[in-house]
Amino acid sequence: MWHDGFAMSSPDPFSTIATFLLMVGIFGGGAYLIARSIAGDRLHIGPRHHRVQNHLDDNDPKVILDRRFANGEITVEQYKEALDLLGYGNFDAHSTGGQ
């Protein structure tokens, strides 16, 4: 009845392959989690995605002007004049109204 530790004379090939894949998944997943916890954010598998950080320079005159306009500290006319003085061109050149 028992031949070399198996209940049948030959083991089922499907169960052998399934068991092997399960063990590879368990050990591989465990190794990945351990490596990830040790390496932290330095462990990258696959292509790196570059994150674009949107940091505006607080010393840039255009940024200061845009913020003042957005906060309502200056009028539209003052904004247009300041853009022209700073060399960013005439604001009316981009407008589509009245043409």
Biopython code that builds the backbone (N, CA, C, O; Angstrom):
import numpy as np
from Bio.PDB.StructureBuilder import StructureBuilder

atoms = [
    (1, "MET", "N", (0.813, -1.175, 0.000)),
    (1, "MET", "CA", (0.000, 0.000, 0.000)),
    (1, "MET", "C", (0.866, 1.252, 0.000)),
    (1, "MET", "O", (0.608, 2.143, -0.809)),
    (2, "TRP", "N", (1.867, 1.374, 0.846)),
    (2, "TRP", "CA", (2.741, 2.538, 0.886)),
    (2, "TRP", "C", (4.046, 2.188, 0.194)),
    (2, "TRP", "O", (4.747, 1.259, 0.595)),
    (3, "HIS", "N", (4.367, 2.954, -0.866)),
    (3, "HIS", "CA", (5.605, 2.739, -1.616)),
    (3, "HIS", "C", (6.453, 4.005, -1.518)),
    (3, "HIS", "O", (6.057, 5.059, -2.015)),
    (4, "ASP", "N", (7.556, 3.909, -0.914)),
    (4, "ASP", "CA", (8.509, 5.012, -0.780)),
    (4, "ASP", "C", (7.878, 6.291, -0.215)),
    (4, "ASP", "O", (8.229, 7.392, -0.639)),
    (5, "GLY", "N", (6.970, 6.153, 0.716)),
    (5, "GLY", "CA", (6.383, 7.308, 1.369)),
    (5, "GLY", "C", (5.177, 7.893, 0.679)),
    (5, "GLY", "O", (4.576, 8.829, 1.205)),
    (6, "PHE", "N", (4.797, 7.388, -0.467)),
    (6, "PHE", "CA", (3.625, 7.904, -1.173)),
    (6, "PHE", "C", (2.484, 6.918, -1.028)),
    (6, "PHE", "O", (2.700, 5.711, -0.918)),
    (7, "ALA", "N", (1.267, 7.440, -1.029)),
    (7, "ALA", "CA", (0.098, 6.589, -0.918)),
    (7, "ALA", "C", (-0.183, 5.863, -2.221)),
    (7, "ALA", "O", (-0.836, 4.820, -2.222)),
    (8, "MET", "N", (0.309, 6.408, -3.340)),
    (8, "MET", "CA", (0.118, 5.761, -4.636)),
    (8, "MET", "C", (1.481, 5.368, -5.189)),
    (8, "MET", "O", (2.520, 5.787, -4.676)),
    (9, "SER", "N", (1.461, 4.580, -6.213)),
    (9, "SER", "CA", (2.724, 4.126, -6.776)),
    (9, "SER", "C", (3.461, 5.272, -7.468)),
    (9, "SER", "O", (4.690, 5.252, -7.524)),
    (10, "SER", "N", (2.738, 6.284, -8.005)),
    (10, "SER", "CA", (3.393, 7.460, -8.591)),
    (10, "SER", "C", (2.599, 8.698, -8.183)),
    (10, "SER", "O", (1.369, 8.676, -8.215)),
    (11, "PRO", "N", (3.280, 9.775, -7.800)),
    (11, "PRO", "CA", (2.557, 10.974, -7.361)),
    (11, "PRO", "C", (1.881, 11.666, -8.548)),
    (11, "PRO", "O", (2.329, 11.559, -9.689)),
    (12, "ASP", "N", (0.805, 12.370, -8.249)),
    (12, "ASP", "CA", (0.088, 13.123, -9.272)),
    (12, "ASP", "C", (0.963, 14.287, -9.741)),
    (12, "ASP", "O", (1.362, 15.108, -8.915)),
    (13, "PRO", "N", (1.276, 14.386, -11.037)),
    (13, "PRO", "CA", (2.159, 15.467, -11.516)),
    (13, "PRO", "C", (1.571, 16.856, -11.269)),
    (13, "PRO", "O", (2.320, 17.794, -10.997)),
    (14, "PHE", "N", (0.251, 17.010, -11.357)),
    (14, "PHE", "CA", (-0.354, 18.319, -11.135)),
    (14, "PHE", "C", (-0.125, 18.799, -9.709)),
    (14, "PHE", "O", (0.233, 19.958, -9.495)),
    (15, "SER", "N", (-0.326, 17.925, -8.739)),
    (15, "SER", "CA", (-0.147, 18.332, -7.343)),
    (15, "SER", "C", (1.319, 18.630, -7.044)),
    (15, "SER", "O", (1.614, 19.506, -6.231)),
    (16, "THR", "N", (2.242, 17.918, -7.686)),
    (16, "THR", "CA", (3.667, 18.177, -7.493)),
    (16, "THR", "C", (4.033, 19.559, -8.033)),
    (16, "THR", "O", (4.744, 20.314, -7.369)),
    (17, "ILE", "N", (3.552, 19.897, -9.236)),
    (17, "ILE", "CA", (3.843, 21.202, -9.831)),
    (17, "ILE", "C", (3.163, 22.309, -9.023)),
    (17, "ILE", "O", (3.766, 23.353, -8.774)),
    (18, "ALA", "N", (1.930, 22.090, -8.620)),
    (18, "ALA", "CA", (1.211, 23.093, -7.838)),
    (18, "ALA", "C", (1.905, 23.351, -6.506)),
    (18, "ALA", "O", (2.020, 24.501, -6.081)),
    (19, "THR", "N", (2.364, 22.302, -5.849)),
    (19, "THR", "CA", (3.073, 22.454, -4.582)),
    (19, "THR", "C", (4.377, 23.211, -4.792)),
    (19, "THR", "O", (4.721, 24.082, -3.993)),
    (20, "PHE", "N", (5.108, 22.888, -5.860)),
    (20, "PHE", "CA", (6.364, 23.575, -6.157)),
    (20, "PHE", "C", (6.119, 25.068, -6.391)),
    (20, "PHE", "O", (6.838, 25.905, -5.847)),
    (21, "LEU", "N", (5.106, 25.406, -7.200)),
    (21, "LEU", "CA", (4.807, 26.809, -7.471)),
    (21, "LEU", "C", (4.351, 27.548, -6.218)),
    (21, "LEU", "O", (4.679, 28.720, -6.032)),
    (22, "LEU", "N", (3.605, 26.874, -5.369)),
    (22, "LEU", "CA", (3.176, 27.479, -4.116)),
    (22, "LEU", "C", (4.377, 27.792, -3.233)),
    (22, "LEU", "O", (4.460, 28.877, -2.656)),
    (23, "MET", "N", (5.298, 26.854, -3.126)),
    (23, "MET", "CA", (6.483, 27.074, -2.297)),
    (23, "MET", "C", (7.361, 28.186, -2.864)),
    (23, "MET", "O", (7.893, 28.999, -2.108)),
    (24, "VAL", "N", (7.517, 28.232, -4.190)),
    (24, "VAL", "CA", (8.300, 29.313, -4.810)),
    (24, "VAL", "C", (7.638, 30.655, -4.523)),
    (24, "VAL", "O", (8.321, 31.634, -4.222)),
    (25, "GLY", "N", (6.313, 30.704, -4.616)),
    (25, "GLY", "CA", (5.597, 31.943, -4.329)),
    (25, "GLY", "C", (5.743, 32.379, -2.892)),
    (25, "GLY", "O", (5.938, 33.564, -2.621)),
    (26, "ILE", "N", (5.656, 31.461, -1.979)),
    (26, "ILE", "CA", (5.774, 31.787, -0.558)),
    (26, "ILE", "C", (7.179, 32.268, -0.231)),
    (26, "ILE", "O", (7.348, 33.307, 0.407)),
    (27, "PHE", "N", (8.202, 31.506, -0.673)),
    (27, "PHE", "CA", (9.576, 31.894, -0.365)),
    (27, "PHE", "C", (9.992, 33.154, -1.134)),
    (27, "PHE", "O", (10.685, 34.018, -0.596)),
    (28, "GLY", "N", (9.568, 33.249, -2.378)),
    (28, "GLY", "CA", (9.891, 34.445, -3.161)),
    (28, "GLY", "C", (9.232, 35.687, -2.593)),
    (28, "GLY", "O", (9.865, 36.738, -2.495)),
    (29, "GLY", "N", (7.974, 35.575, -2.219)),
    (29, "GLY", "CA", (7.272, 36.705, -1.622)),
    (29, "GLY", "C", (7.882, 37.114, -0.293)),
    (29, "GLY", "O", (8.014, 38.301, 0.003)),
    (30, "GLY", "N", (8.250, 36.127, 0.499)),
    (30, "GLY", "CA", (8.899, 36.426, 1.776)),
    (30, "GLY", "C", (10.236, 37.124, 1.580)),
    (30, "GLY", "O", (10.554, 38.081, 2.285)),
    (31, "ALA", "N", (11.021, 36.637, 0.615)),
    (31, "ALA", "CA", (12.317, 37.270, 0.329)),
    (31, "ALA", "C", (12.119, 38.697, -0.160)),
    (31, "ALA", "O", (12.883, 39.587, 0.214)),
    (32, "TYR", "N", (11.097, 38.931, -1.000)),
    (32, "TYR", "CA", (10.822, 40.276, -1.498)),
    (32, "TYR", "C", (10.439, 41.201, -0.348)),
    (32, "TYR", "O", (10.925, 42.329, -0.271)),
    (33, "LEU", "N", (9.570, 40.729, 0.547)),
    (33, "LEU", "CA", (9.147, 41.570, 1.667)),
    (33, "LEU", "C", (10.302, 41.890, 2.610)),
    (33, "LEU", "O", (10.400, 43.006, 3.118)),
    (34, "ILE", "N", (11.165, 40.924, 2.841)),
    (34, "ILE", "CA", (12.334, 41.158, 3.699)),
    (34, "ILE", "C", (13.264, 42.167, 3.040)),
    (34, "ILE", "O", (13.741, 43.091, 3.698)),
    (35, "ALA", "N", (13.531, 41.996, 1.729)),
    (35, "ALA", "CA", (14.404, 42.928, 1.017)),
    (35, "ALA", "C", (13.805, 44.323, 0.989)),
    (35, "ALA", "O", (14.526, 45.312, 1.121)),
    (36, "ARG", "N", (12.503, 44.410, 0.821)),
    (36, "ARG", "CA", (11.839, 45.715, 0.782)),
    (36, "ARG", "C", (11.907, 46.403, 2.138)),
    (36, "ARG", "O", (12.098, 47.617, 2.207)),
    (37, "SER", "N", (11.755, 45.650, 3.205)),
    (37, "SER", "CA", (11.810, 46.263, 4.529)),
    (37, "SER", "C", (13.233, 46.704, 4.876)),
    (37, "SER", "O", (13.418, 47.688, 5.593)),
    (38, "ILE", "N", (14.227, 45.990, 4.377)),
    (38, "ILE", "CA", (15.618, 46.365, 4.648)),
    (38, "ILE", "C", (16.028, 47.554, 3.781)),
    (38, "ILE", "O", (16.603, 48.524, 4.275)),
    (39, "ALA", "N", (15.727, 47.471, 2.479)),
    (39, "ALA", "CA", (16.171, 48.509, 1.549)),
    (39, "ALA", "C", (15.275, 49.733, 1.580)),
    (39, "ALA", "O", (15.714, 50.820, 1.206)),
    (40, "GLY", "N", (14.054, 49.589, 2.009)),
    (40, "GLY", "CA", (13.135, 50.717, 2.048)),
    (40, "GLY", "C", (12.771, 51.172, 0.649)),
    (40, "GLY", "O", (12.425, 50.355, -0.204)),
    (41, "ASP", "N", (12.849, 52.481, 0.409)),
    (41, "ASP", "CA", (12.448, 53.056, -0.868)),
    (41, "ASP", "C", (13.538, 52.909, -1.924)),
    (41, "ASP", "O", (13.313, 53.262, -3.082)),
    (42, "ARG", "N", (14.709, 52.399, -1.557)),
    (42, "ARG", "CA", (15.796, 52.249, -2.517)),
    (42, "ARG", "C", (15.612, 51.033, -3.415)),
    (42, "ARG", "O", (16.284, 50.921, -4.440)),
    (43, "LEU", "N", (14.721, 50.126, -3.052)),
    (43, "LEU", "CA", (14.491, 48.921, -3.843)),
    (43, "LEU", "C", (13.482, 49.225, -4.935)),
    (43, "LEU", "O", (12.306, 49.458, -4.656)),
    (44, "HIS", "N", (13.941, 49.223, -6.175)),
    (44, "HIS", "CA", (13.070, 49.505, -7.309)),
    (44, "HIS", "C", (13.102, 48.312, -8.248)),
    (44, "HIS", "O", (14.161, 47.925, -8.742)),
    (45, "ILE", "N", (11.958, 47.743, -8.484)),
    (45, "ILE", "CA", (11.843, 46.650, -9.437)),
    (45, "ILE", "C", (11.023, 47.168, -10.602)),
    (45, "ILE", "O", (9.897, 47.629, -10.412)),
    (46, "GLY", "N", (11.566, 47.100, -11.788)),
    (46, "GLY", "CA", (10.880, 47.622, -12.964)),
    (46, "GLY", "C", (11.324, 49.041, -13.256)),
    (46, "GLY", "O", (12.259, 49.546, -12.634)),
    (47, "PRO", "N", (10.660, 49.680, -14.194)),
    (47, "PRO", "CA", (11.077, 51.029, -14.581)),
    (47, "PRO", "C", (10.791, 52.035, -13.482)),
    (47, "PRO", "O", (9.786, 51.952, -12.775)),
    (48, "ARG", "N", (11.690, 52.973, -13.361)),
    (48, "ARG", "CA", (11.494, 54.023, -12.365)),
    (48, "ARG", "C", (10.572, 55.080, -12.939)),
    (48, "ARG", "O", (10.682, 55.462, -14.104)),
    (49, "HIS", "N", (9.677, 55.536, -12.115)),
    (49, "HIS", "CA", (8.781, 56.606, -12.503)),
    (49, "HIS", "C", (9.286, 57.889, -11.852)),
    (49, "HIS", "O", (9.366, 58.002, -10.629)),
    (50, "HIS", "N", (9.620, 58.837, -12.693)),
    (50, "HIS", "CA", (10.123, 60.097, -12.165)),
    (50, "HIS", "C", (8.947, 60.946, -11.705)),
    (50, "HIS", "O", (8.004, 61.206, -12.452)),
    (51, "ARG", "N", (9.034, 61.351, -10.493)),
    (51, "ARG", "CA", (7.986, 62.198, -9.943)),
    (51, "ARG", "C", (8.341, 63.650, -10.228)),
    (51, "ARG", "O", (9.445, 64.105, -9.930)),
    (52, "VAL", "N", (7.410, 64.349, -10.795)),
    (52, "VAL", "CA", (7.619, 65.757, -11.081)),
    (52, "VAL", "C", (7.136, 66.544, -9.878)),
    (52, "VAL", "O", (5.957, 66.527, -9.525)),
    (53, "GLN", "N", (8.059, 67.218, -9.274)),
    (53, "GLN", "CA", (7.700, 68.009, -8.110)),
    (53, "GLN", "C", (7.428, 69.431, -8.563)),
    (53, "GLN", "O", (8.204, 70.010, -9.323)),
    (54, "ASN", "N", (6.353, 69.974, -8.106)),
    (54, "ASN", "CA", (5.927, 71.294, -8.509)),
    (54, "ASN", "C", (6.294, 72.295, -7.414)),
    (54, "ASN", "O", (5.441, 72.749, -6.652)),
    (55, "HIS", "N", (7.573, 72.623, -7.357)),
    (55, "HIS", "CA", (8.027, 73.608, -6.389)),
    (55, "HIS", "C", (8.237, 74.919, -7.126)),
    (55, "HIS", "O", (9.072, 75.010, -8.026)),
    (56, "LEU", "N", (7.481, 75.923, -6.742)),
    (56, "LEU", "CA", (7.627, 77.228, -7.357)),
    (56, "LEU", "C", (8.648, 78.026, -6.569)),
    (56, "LEU", "O", (8.687, 77.976, -5.340)),
    (57, "ASP", "N", (9.471, 78.764, -7.297)),
    (57, "ASP", "CA", (10.484, 79.596, -6.670)),
    (57, "ASP", "C", (9.819, 80.846, -6.106)),
    (57, "ASP", "O", (9.303, 81.673, -6.857)),
    (58, "ASP", "N", (9.833, 80.979, -4.804)),
    (58, "ASP", "CA", (9.182, 82.120, -4.159)),
    (58, "ASP", "C", (9.879, 83.439, -4.472)),
    (58, "ASP", "O", (9.314, 84.505, -4.227)),
    (59, "ASN", "N", (11.084, 83.388, -5.004)),
    (59, "ASN", "CA", (11.806, 84.609, -5.336)),
    (59, "ASN", "C", (11.606, 85.019, -6.790)),
    (59, "ASN", "O", (12.079, 86.081, -7.194)),
    (60, "ASP", "N", (10.921, 84.207, -7.582)),
    (60, "ASP", "CA", (10.670, 84.514, -8.980)),
    (60, "ASP", "C", (9.608, 85.615, -9.065)),
    (60, "ASP", "O", (8.520, 85.461, -8.509)),
    (61, "PRO", "N", (9.908, 86.720, -9.751)),
    (61, "PRO", "CA", (8.931, 87.825, -9.827)),
    (61, "PRO", "C", (7.598, 87.413, -10.439)),
    (61, "PRO", "O", (6.549, 87.898, -10.015)),
    (62, "LYS", "N", (7.624, 86.533, -11.424)),
    (62, "LYS", "CA", (6.379, 86.079, -12.065)),
    (62, "LYS", "C", (5.520, 85.309, -11.078)),
    (62, "LYS", "O", (4.300, 85.473, -11.064)),
    (63, "VAL", "N", (6.134, 84.475, -10.256)),
    (63, "VAL", "CA", (5.402, 83.697, -9.249)),
    (63, "VAL", "C", (4.794, 84.634, -8.215)),
    (63, "VAL", "O", (3.646, 84.459, -7.809)),
    (64, "ILE", "N", (5.568, 85.629, -7.792)),
    (64, "ILE", "CA", (5.056, 86.594, -6.820)),
    (64, "ILE", "C", (3.883, 87.357, -7.407)),
    (64, "ILE", "O", (2.860, 87.551, -6.750)),
    (65, "LEU", "N", (4.040, 87.787, -8.651)),
    (65, "LEU", "CA", (2.966, 88.526, -9.320)),
    (65, "LEU", "C", (1.712, 87.678, -9.470)),
    (65, "LEU", "O", (0.603, 88.145, -9.209)),
    (66, "ASP", "N", (1.890, 86.428, -9.892)),
    (66, "ASP", "CA", (0.738, 85.524, -10.051)),
    (66, "ASP", "C", (0.012, 85.312, -8.729)),
    (66, "ASP", "O", (-1.218, 85.294, -8.685)),
    (67, "ARG", "N", (0.769, 85.152, -7.664)),
    (67, "ARG", "CA", (0.144, 84.942, -6.353)),
    (67, "ARG", "C", (-0.604, 86.190, -5.886)),
    (67, "ARG", "O", (-1.705, 86.095, -5.343)),
    (68, "ARG", "N", (-0.001, 87.356, -6.102)),
    (68, "ARG", "CA", (-0.672, 88.593, -5.699)),
    (68, "ARG", "C", (-1.967, 88.772, -6.471)),
    (68, "ARG", "O", (-2.977, 89.197, -5.911)),
    (69, "PHE", "N", (-1.936, 88.445, -7.767)),
    (69, "PHE", "CA", (-3.146, 88.558, -8.576)),
    (69, "PHE", "C", (-4.188, 87.539, -8.123)),
    (69, "PHE", "O", (-5.370, 87.865, -8.015)),
    (70, "ALA", "N", (-3.760, 86.325, -7.862)),
    (70, "ALA", "CA", (-4.686, 85.272, -7.423)),
    (70, "ALA", "C", (-5.309, 85.597, -6.067)),
    (70, "ALA", "O", (-6.460, 85.244, -5.813)),
    (71, "ASN", "N", (-4.561, 86.261, -5.207)),
    (71, "ASN", "CA", (-5.075, 86.623, -3.884)),
    (71, "ASN", "C", (-5.916, 87.891, -3.905)),
    (71, "ASN", "O", (-6.478, 88.284, -2.883)),
    (72, "GLY", "N", (-6.003, 88.531, -5.070)),
    (72, "GLY", "CA", (-6.812, 89.743, -5.175)),
    (72, "GLY", "C", (-6.121, 90.988, -4.673)),
    (72, "GLY", "O", (-6.780, 91.997, -4.425)),
    (73, "GLU", "N", (-4.808, 90.946, -4.517)),
    (73, "GLU", "CA", (-4.065, 92.108, -4.024)),
    (73, "GLU", "C", (-3.862, 93.160, -5.102)),
    (73, "GLU", "O", (-3.675, 94.336, -4.789)),
    (74, "ILE", "N", (-3.897, 92.754, -6.380)),
    (74, "ILE", "CA", (-3.727, 93.697, -7.486)),
    (74, "ILE", "C", (-4.859, 93.494, -8.486)),
    (74, "ILE", "O", (-5.471, 92.428, -8.544)),
    (75, "THR", "N", (-5.121, 94.522, -9.260)),
    (75, "THR", "CA", (-6.193, 94.462, -10.250)),
    (75, "THR", "C", (-5.680, 93.845, -11.545)),
    (75, "THR", "O", (-4.485, 93.598, -11.706)),
    (76, "VAL", "N", (-6.606, 93.603, -12.461)),
    (76, "VAL", "CA", (-6.251, 93.049, -13.766)),
    (76, "VAL", "C", (-5.315, 94.004, -14.502)),
    (76, "VAL", "O", (-4.341, 93.575, -15.120)),
    (77, "GLU", "N", (-5.614, 95.297, -14.433)),
    (77, "GLU", "CA", (-4.773, 96.280, -15.116)),
    (77, "GLU", "C", (-3.361, 96.296, -14.541)),
    (77, "GLU", "O", (-2.381, 96.354, -15.284)),
    (78, "GLN", "N", (-3.263, 96.244, -13.219)),
    (78, "GLN", "CA", (-1.942, 96.214, -12.577)),
    (78, "GLN", "C", (-1.185, 94.943, -12.946)),
    (78, "GLN", "O", (0.028, 94.974, -13.156)),
    (79, "TYR", "N", (-1.904, 93.831, -13.023)),
    (79, "TYR", "CA", (-1.288, 92.560, -13.395)),
    (79, "TYR", "C", (-0.736, 92.626, -14.818)),
    (79, "TYR", "O", (0.402, 92.230, -15.068)),
    (80, "LYS", "N", (-1.549, 93.130, -15.746)),
    (80, "LYS", "CA", (-1.118, 93.244, -17.145)),
    (80, "LYS", "C", (0.083, 94.168, -17.285)),
    (80, "LYS", "O", (1.024, 93.867, -18.019)),
    (81, "GLU", "N", (0.047, 95.284, -16.584)),
    (81, "GLU", "CA", (1.158, 96.239, -16.659)),
    (81, "GLU", "C", (2.438, 95.627, -16.087)),
    (81, "GLU", "O", (3.519, 95.796, -16.652)),
    (82, "ALA", "N", (2.310, 94.920, -14.970)),
    (82, "ALA", "CA", (3.481, 94.301, -14.352)),
    (82, "ALA", "C", (4.048, 93.197, -15.245)),
    (82, "ALA", "O", (5.267, 93.045, -15.335)),
    (83, "LEU", "N", (3.187, 92.428, -15.903)),
    (83, "LEU", "CA", (3.673, 91.405, -16.842)),
    (83, "LEU", "C", (4.474, 92.043, -17.955)),
    (83, "LEU", "O", (5.532, 91.541, -18.335)),
    (84, "ASP", "N", (3.971, 93.156, -18.483)),
    (84, "ASP", "CA", (4.660, 93.853, -19.557)),
    (84, "ASP", "C", (5.994, 94.406, -19.077)),
    (84, "ASP", "O", (6.998, 94.307, -19.784)),
    (85, "LEU", "N", (6.013, 94.995, -17.868)),
    (85, "LEU", "CA", (7.257, 95.545, -17.318)),
    (85, "LEU", "C", (8.300, 94.466, -17.039)),
    (85, "LEU", "O", (9.500, 94.696, -17.184)),
    (86, "LEU", "N", (7.832, 93.298, -16.640)),
    (86, "LEU", "CA", (8.765, 92.199, -16.345)),
    (86, "LEU", "C", (9.264, 91.501, -17.598)),
    (86, "LEU", "O", (10.166, 90.666, -17.531)),
    (87, "GLY", "N", (8.686, 91.836, -18.734)),
    (87, "GLY", "CA", (9.150, 91.249, -19.982)),
    (87, "GLY", "C", (8.451, 89.961, -20.351)),
    (87, "GLY", "O", (8.976, 89.175, -21.140)),
    (88, "TYR", "N", (7.285, 89.734, -19.800)),
    (88, "TYR", "CA", (6.529, 88.529, -20.133)),
    (88, "TYR", "C", (5.548, 88.776, -21.268)),
    (88, "TYR", "O", (4.676, 87.947, -21.526)),
    (89, "GLY", "N", (5.682, 89.896, -21.941)),
    (89, "GLY", "CA", (4.822, 90.195, -23.071)),
    (89, "GLY", "C", (3.524, 90.814, -22.628)),
    (89, "GLY", "O", (3.220, 90.898, -21.437)),
    (90, "ASN", "N", (2.763, 91.247, -23.613)),
    (90, "ASN", "CA", (1.481, 91.883, -23.350)),
    (90, "ASN", "C", (0.439, 90.812, -23.101)),
    (90, "ASN", "O", (0.304, 89.876, -23.890)),
    (91, "PHE", "N", (-0.290, 90.940, -22.024)),
    (91, "PHE", "CA", (-1.309, 89.955, -21.661)),
    (91, "PHE", "C", (-2.393, 89.875, -22.715)),
    (91, "PHE", "O", (-2.951, 88.802, -22.946)),
    (92, "ASP", "N", (-2.711, 91.016, -23.374)),
    (92, "ASP", "CA", (-3.780, 91.040, -24.372)),
    (92, "ASP", "C", (-3.459, 90.208, -25.603)),
    (92, "ASP", "O", (-4.377, 89.832, -26.332)),
    (93, "ALA", "N", (-2.204, 89.908, -25.860)),
    (93, "ALA", "CA", (-1.829, 89.126, -27.033)),
    (93, "ALA", "C", (-2.394, 87.713, -26.960)),
    (93, "ALA", "O", (-2.588, 87.075, -27.995)),
    (94, "HIS", "N", (-2.660, 87.218, -25.763)),
    (94, "HIS", "CA", (-3.160, 85.857, -25.596)),
    (94, "HIS", "C", (-4.685, 85.803, -25.488)),
    (94, "HIS", "O", (-5.282, 84.726, -25.516)),
    (95, "SER", "N", (-5.289, 86.949, -25.368)),
    (95, "SER", "CA", (-6.736, 86.937, -25.176)),
    (95, "SER", "C", (-7.443, 86.795, -26.499)),
    (95, "SER", "O", (-6.945, 87.242, -27.532)),
    (96, "THR", "N", (-8.600, 86.175, -26.471)),
    (96, "THR", "CA", (-9.385, 85.950, -27.696)),
    (96, "THR", "C", (-10.608, 86.829, -27.742)),
    (96, "THR", "O", (-11.348, 86.799, -28.726)),
    (97, "GLY", "N", (-10.844, 87.609, -26.714)),
    (97, "GLY", "CA", (-12.063, 88.424, -26.660)),
    (97, "GLY", "C", (-11.982, 89.611, -27.591)),
    (97, "GLY", "O", (-10.928, 90.236, -27.713)),
    (98, "GLY", "N", (-13.080, 89.929, -28.248)),
    (98, "GLY", "CA", (-13.189, 91.105, -29.080)),
    (98, "GLY", "C", (-12.529, 90.996, -30.440)),
    (98, "GLY", "O", (-12.385, 92.012, -31.120)),
    (99, "GLN", "N", (-12.123, 89.815, -30.867)),
    (99, "GLN", "CA", (-11.451, 89.691, -32.160)),
    (99, "GLN", "C", (-12.230, 88.828, -33.089)),
    (99, "GLN", "O", (-11.812, 88.613, -34.227)),
]
sb = StructureBuilder()
sb.init_structure("model")
sb.init_model(0)
sb.init_chain("A")
sb.init_seg("    ")
for serial, (resi, resn, name, xyz) in enumerate(atoms, 1):
    if name == "N":
        sb.init_residue(resn, " ", resi, " ")
    sb.init_atom(name, np.array(xyz, "f"), 0.0, 1.0, " ", f" {name:<3s}", serial, name[0])
structure = sb.get_structure()
